[in-house]
Amino acid sequence: MADTITLQKKARGERPQYFADPAIDKTLAITLALAGEVAVLRDRIDTIERLAEAGTAPTRAAVDAYKPDATVRAERDAWRDSYLDTVLRIIHQEREELEQCAADTKPYAAVIEEVLETE
């Protein structure tokens, strides 16, 4: 019999704060938790569909025992990547805008040279 591992139920320490407004951090945490649950549900539905297509009754035990092969894992990974891109689209857009602004900004050394030349 395999030994079971018991994990703590709550993280220790303070939660990291990424935004000035804690409500935004909470909203993001809730959104990501729900997105994770949707991804799990989608995997389970996919399993049920695959079991049914194979002629296996999609019982709870069959769903829990299902082991996806490499092709199925790759399909699920691709779906999950696309799904998270959709969920996090606004964050990606803002990051891209910041990166574009940074790319359009002169390097620090060039600005210093300009200041020294104008003196």
Buried (B, 14 or more C-beta within 10 A) or exposed (E): EEEEEEEEEEEEEEEEEEEEEEEEBEEBEEEEEEBEEEBEEBBBEBBBEBBEEEEEEBEEEBBEEBEBEEEBEEEBEEBBEEBBEEBBEEEEEEEEEEEEEEEEEEEEEEEEEEEEEEE
